[in-house]
């Protein structure tokens, strides 16, 4: 059974974009460092909840959030 989505899946578009970047040797629009920064924040939230206190994160070198070409629209 095939399923359709009423709205484009952001995750699917992101995976398609990343795959195209690998195939075409292009820098992704949103680099992996953005995801890594998100994961550091999520881990700090869990640690804060466990320990019942604020968790301070060290600053990271700020890079542009978007460095490669935007994803191509499908269709």
Protein Blocks (a to p, Z undefined) as FASTA:
>chain_A
ZZddfbdcfklmmmmmmmmmmmnopacfbafklmmmmmmmmmmmmmmmmnopacdddddd
dddfblbdcdddeZZ
